[in-house]
Amino acid sequence: MQFNIYIFNQLFRATCVISMVLIGIMWLFQTIKLLELVVNKGAPIFDFLLMSITVIPLWLTIALPIAGFVAVNWVFHRILADRELTVMQAVGLSPAQLAKAPIALGMLLTSVLYFNSVYLLPTSFGIYKDLQFNLRNGIPVILLQDGVFTEVVPGLTMFIGSREENDVVSDVFIQDTRTIDKTIILTAENGKFVGKDYHPTLILGNGQRLEVNSDGESGALLLFETHSLSLVTNEKKPSERIANDMNEDSISNLLDAKKSPYADYAFQRIAEGHYRIASPVLALALIMMVIAITLHGQLRRDLWLRRSLINISCCLGLIVALILARSWTITMPHLWILIHIVTTLPILICGIALARPLKFARNV
């Protein structure tokens, strides 16, 4: 009993460390563009931090199973090198008894991943998409780049020569076609973005406003010292974003083809729903595979490299099989059962191998 608690504590700590490392790597790769919005374009730092946090549950579906797999391999390699595992086998502990701590870790990770898949992921990813929607549609000024023509909203194209602190810009050119049968061209020496609640306005200074009719003839020309321009579209848009990303929808909605926002993606949503149900079991399946192969036959250090290579190969094979089963389900929905077979069958096979080790007694 004490040995199992000792092993579980080491496995749990190793899994936490490896998970944080994997999530940190993903965070660095995925948030570079978001960080640019804060440093160079003045996006709110709070929105950046919130977007960075709310996307983590999506990474957990990948990071936790791999972290558990690596942790079990590393911890068992260490205790085998220290002869602790050999001593435990010599005193009569069976593979099933030695596997209690890793199996407990696998069940814990599976439970966490089920909570993540059912509740945490759709909730947090919905917040992430809302923030992304607001940044892209409510605050178009953030997307502006120096020396680049940018369509900030439909019908409104803007060019700025340079950008300074406090949302001040210079050498501004704007073409506004939001009004039917009329094009408005504005140029100004400088401008400043103001506004709250995702309704920005540009205050132009020292410029001119030219109207051009649909037939190409120039209309009124107006010189101004200050002029305000709203940066919102004239089109009627819903006050709230329509949730149509699969990661932010519930499993019950994903499995119901009638609740798909777009009929063309109904089969893909069904495959995603079954994947969300089956993927948490991947953590337990990978750990069971490691234990069944590691505790197979005699525990000898000279066999460790060979068994580690087999573990890695089986891990990659299981992940590839799960991806293939998901892809086949998208084109052939009646094959959804394959997603569940891929994750549960290794658990059954490895459970039998641990319960009846004499039938698998070769030194692999």
C-alpha positions in Angstrom: 0.0 0.0 0.0 2.8 2.4 1.0 4.7 1.6 -2.2 1.6 2.4 -4.4 1.1 5.7 -2.6 4.8 6.5 -3.1 4.7 5.7 -6.8 1.4 7.6 -7.3 2.9 10.7 -5.7 5.8 10.6 -8.1 3.6 9.9 -11.1 1.2 12.8 -10.2 4.0 15.3 -9.7 5.7 14.3 -12.9 2.4 14.5 -14.8 1.8 18.0 -13.5 5.3 19.2 -14.5 5.1 17.7 -17.9 1.6 19.1 -18.5 2.8 22.6 -17.6 5.7 22.3 -19.9 3.6 21.1 -22.8 0.9 23.8 -22.2 3.7 26.4 -21.9 5.1 25.4 -25.3 1.7 25.5 -26.9 1.0 28.9 -25.2 4.2 30.4 -26.7 3.4 29.3 -30.2 -0.3 30.2 -30.1 -0.1 33.6 -28.4 2.6 35.4 -30.3 0.1 37.0 -32.6 -2.1 37.9 -29.6 0.9 39.5 -27.9 1.6 41.6 -31.0 -1.9 43.0 -30.6 -1.1 44.2 -27.1 2.5 45.5 -27.7 2.1 47.1 -31.2 -1.6 47.8 -31.6 -2.8 48.7 -28.2 -5.2 45.9 -27.5 -6.3 45.6 -23.8 -3.9 43.5 -21.8 -6.8 42.0 -19.9 -8.4 40.7 -23.1 -5.0 39.2 -24.1 -4.6 37.4 -20.7 -8.2 36.2 -20.8 -7.9 34.8 -24.3 -4.6 33.1 -23.3 -6.3 31.4 -20.3 -9.6 30.4 -22.0 -8.0 28.5 -24.8 -6.0 26.2 -22.3 -8.9 23.6 -22.0 -8.5 22.9 -25.7 -4.8 22.1 -25.2 -5.5 19.9 -22.1 -7.2 17.3 -24.4 -3.8 16.8 -26.0 -1.4 17.6 -23.2 -2.8 15.5 -20.3 -2.8 12.1 -22.1 0.8 12.7 -23.4 1.9 13.9 -20.0 0.6 10.8 -18.3 2.3 8.6 -20.9 5.6 10.3 -20.5 5.4 10.4 -16.7 4.7 6.7 -16.3 7.6 5.9 -18.7 10.0 8.2 -16.8 9.1 7.2 -13.3 9.1 3.5 -14.0 12.5 3.8 -15.7 13.9 5.6 -12.6 12.6 3.1 -10.1 13.8 0.2 -12.3 17.3 1.8 -12.4 17.2 2.1 -8.6 16.1 -1.6 -8.4 13.0 -0.6 -6.5 10.8 -2.3 -9.1 12.9 -5.4 -9.1 12.7 -5.7 -5.3 9.0 -5.3 -5.3 8.7 -8.1 -7.9 11.1 -10.3 -5.9 8.9 -10.0 -2.8 6.0 -11.4 -4.7 4.0 -8.4 -6.0 2.2 -9.2 -9.3 2.0 -7.0 -12.3 -1.6 -6.2 -11.4 -0.5 -5.0 -8.0 2.4 -2.9 -9.4 0.0 -1.3 -11.8 -2.4 0.0 -9.2 -0.7 3.5 -8.9 -0.5 4.1 -12.7 -4.0 2.9 -13.3 -5.2 5.3 -10.5 -3.4 8.1 -12.3 -5.0 7.1 -15.6 -8.5 7.1 -14.0 -7.8 10.5 -12.4 -6.7 12.0 -15.7 -9.7 10.5 -17.5 -12.0 12.0 -14.9 -10.4 15.5 -15.3 -10.6 15.2 -19.1 -14.3 14.2 -19.0 -15.0 17.3 -16.9 -13.0 19.3 -19.4 -14.8 17.8 -22.4 -18.3 18.1 -21.0 -18.2 21.4 -19.3 -14.9 23.3 -19.1 -14.0 23.3 -22.8 -17.4 24.5 -24.3 -17.7 27.2 -21.6 -14.1 28.6 -21.8 -13.9 28.4 -25.6 -17.2 30.3 -25.9 -15.6 33.1 -23.9 -12.5 32.9 -26.1 -14.6 33.2 -29.3 -16.6 36.1 -27.9 -13.4 38.0 -27.2 -12.0 37.2 -30.6 -15.2 38.4 -32.2 -15.1 41.7 -30.3 -11.5 42.3 -31.2 -12.1 41.5 -34.9 -15.4 43.2 -35.4 -15.9 45.7 -32.5 -12.4 47.3 -32.4 -11.1 47.3 -36.0 -8.5 50.0 -35.1 -6.4 47.2 -33.5 -6.0 45.5 -36.9 -4.6 48.5 -38.6 -0.9 48.4 -39.7 1.3 51.2 -40.8 1.6 51.7 -44.6 -1.1 49.0 -45.4 -4.6 49.5 -46.8 -7.0 47.8 -44.5 -10.7 47.3 -44.7 -11.6 48.0 -41.1 -15.3 47.4 -41.7 -17.2 46.5 -44.9 -17.2 49.5 -47.2 -14.5 51.4 -45.2 -10.9 51.2 -46.3 -8.2 53.0 -44.3 -4.5 53.8 -44.8 -2.3 55.3 -42.1 1.3 56.5 -42.6 2.4 56.0 -39.0 1.1 55.3 -35.6 2.0 57.0 -32.3 1.1 56.5 -28.6 -2.4 56.9 -27.3 -4.0 55.8 -30.6 -2.8 58.9 -32.5 -2.1 58.4 -36.2 -0.8 60.6 -39.0 -1.1 60.8 -42.8 -4.6 59.3 -42.9 -6.4 58.3 -46.1 -9.9 56.9 -46.0 -12.3 55.6 -48.7 -15.9 55.3 -47.4 -18.4 53.5 -49.7 -20.9 52.6 -47.0 -23.4 55.1 -48.4 -25.3 53.9 -51.5 -24.4 55.7 -54.8 -21.7 57.8 -53.2 -18.1 57.4 -52.3 -16.5 59.7 -49.7 -12.7 60.2 -49.7 -11.1 61.7 -46.6 -7.5 62.7 -46.1 -6.0 64.2 -43.0 -2.7 65.1 -41.4 -3.5 63.4 -38.2 -6.2 61.5 -36.3 -7.1 60.0 -33.0 -9.2 57.0 -32.2 -11.7 57.4 -29.4 -14.8 55.5 -28.2 -15.8 52.9 -25.7 -17.9 49.7 -25.7 -16.5 48.5 -29.0 -17.9 51.5 -30.9 -14.7 53.4 -32.0 -14.7 56.8 -33.7 -11.8 58.5 -35.5 -11.4 62.2 -34.9 -9.5 63.6 -38.0 -7.6 66.9 -37.9 -6.5 69.3 -40.7 -7.8 67.5 -43.8 -10.4 67.5 -46.6 -13.6 65.6 -47.4 -14.4 64.8 -51.1 -17.7 63.2 -52.3 -17.7 61.3 -55.6 -21.0 60.3 -57.2 -21.6 56.8 -58.6 -21.0 58.1 -62.2 -17.5 59.2 -61.1 -18.2 62.9 -61.0 -16.8 64.9 -58.1 -19.2 66.4 -55.7 -18.7 68.7 -52.7 -15.2 69.3 -51.4 -14.9 70.3 -47.7 -11.9 71.5 -45.9 -12.0 70.9 -42.1 -10.0 71.4 -39.0 -11.7 68.5 -37.2 -14.0 65.8 -38.5 -15.4 62.7 -36.7 -15.9 59.4 -38.5 -17.7 56.4 -37.0 -15.9 53.1 -37.6 -18.9 50.8 -37.4 -20.7 49.2 -40.4 -24.0 50.4 -41.6 -25.2 46.8 -41.9 -27.5 45.4 -39.2 -25.6 42.9 -37.2 -26.8 40.7 -34.3 -25.9 42.2 -31.0 -24.4 38.8 -30.0 -22.2 36.4 -31.9 -23.9 33.1 -33.1 -22.1 30.2 -31.4 -21.2 27.8 -34.3 -17.7 26.5 -33.3 -17.8 22.8 -32.4 -15.4 23.4 -29.4 -17.9 25.7 -27.7 -21.0 23.5 -28.3 -22.3 20.8 -25.9 -21.9 17.1 -26.7 -25.7 16.6 -27.0 -25.9 19.3 -29.6 -23.0 17.9 -31.5 -24.6 14.5 -31.8 -27.9 16.0 -33.0 -27.7 16.7 -36.7 -30.8 18.9 -36.6 -29.0 21.3 -34.3 -26.1 21.9 -36.7 -26.0 25.6 -37.8 -24.9 24.4 -41.2 -26.2 21.2 -42.8 -22.9 20.6 -44.6 -21.1 20.2 -41.2 -23.6 17.9 -39.5 -21.5 14.7 -40.0 -18.3 16.5 -38.8 -20.1 17.7 -35.7 -21.3 14.1 -35.0 -17.8 12.9 -35.3 -16.6 15.6 -33.0 -19.3 14.7 -30.4 -18.2 11.0 -30.3 -14.6 12.2 -30.2 -15.3 14.4 -27.2 -16.8 11.3 -25.4 -14.0 8.9 -26.3 -10.9 11.1 -26.2 -10.7 11.3 -22.3 -10.3 7.5 -22.2 -7.1 7.9 -24.3 -5.2 8.9 -21.1 -6.1 5.7 -19.4 -5.5 3.6 -22.5 -2.0 5.0 -23.0 -1.0 4.4 -19.4 -2.4 0.9 -19.5 -0.3 0.2 -22.6 2.8 1.4 -20.9 2.2 -0.6 -17.8 1.3 -3.8 -19.7 4.5 -3.6 -21.8 6.8 -2.5 -19.0 5.7 -5.2 -16.6 5.7 -7.8 -19.2 7.9 -10.7 -18.2 11.1 -10.1 -16.1 12.0 -6.6 -15.1 15.5 -6.2 -16.5 17.3 -2.9 -17.2 18.8 -4.3 -20.4 15.3 -4.7 -21.8 14.2 -1.2 -21.0 15.2 0.5 -24.3 13.4 -2.1 -26.4 10.3 -1.8 -24.3 10.4 2.0 -24.4 10.5 1.9 -28.2 7.6 -0.5 -28.2 5.7 1.9 -25.9 6.3 4.9 -28.1 5.3 3.0 -31.2 2.1 1.8 -29.6 1.3 5.3 -28.3 1.8 6.8 -31.8 -0.2 4.0 -33.4 -3.1 4.5 -31.0 -3.2 8.3 -31.6 -3.1 7.8 -35.3 -5.9 5.2 -35.1 -8.0 7.6 -33.2 -7.5 10.3 -35.7 -8.3 8.0 -38.6 -11.4 6.7 -36.9 -12.6 10.3 -36.4 -11.9 11.1 -40.1 -13.8 8.1 -41.3 -16.7 9.0 -39.1 -16.9 12.4 -40.9 -17.4 10.7 -44.3 -19.2 7.6 -43.0 -21.2 8.5 -39.8 -22.2 4.9 -39.2 -18.6 4.1 -38.3 -18.8 6.2 -35.1 -18.3 3.1 -33.0 -14.7 2.8 -34.2 -13.8 5.9 -32.2 -14.9 4.2 -29.0 -13.4 0.8 -29.9 -10.0 2.5 -30.5 -9.8 3.9 -27.0 -11.5 1.0 -25.0 -10.0 -2.1 -26.7 -6.4 -1.4 -25.6 -7.7 -1.1 -22.0 -9.3 -4.5 -22.2 -6.3 -6.2 -23.8 -3.9 -4.6 -21.4 -6.1 -5.4 -18.4 -6.1 -9.1 -19.4 -2.3 -9.0 -19.9 -1.9 -7.6 -16.4 -4.4 -10.0 -14.7 -2.9 -13.1 -16.4 0.8 -12.4 -16.8 1.8 -16.1 -17.2 0.2 -16.2 -20.6 2.4 -13.3 -21.7 5.7 -14.5 -20.2 8.2 -13.8 -23.0 10.9 -11.3 -22.4 10.2 -8.7 -25.0 
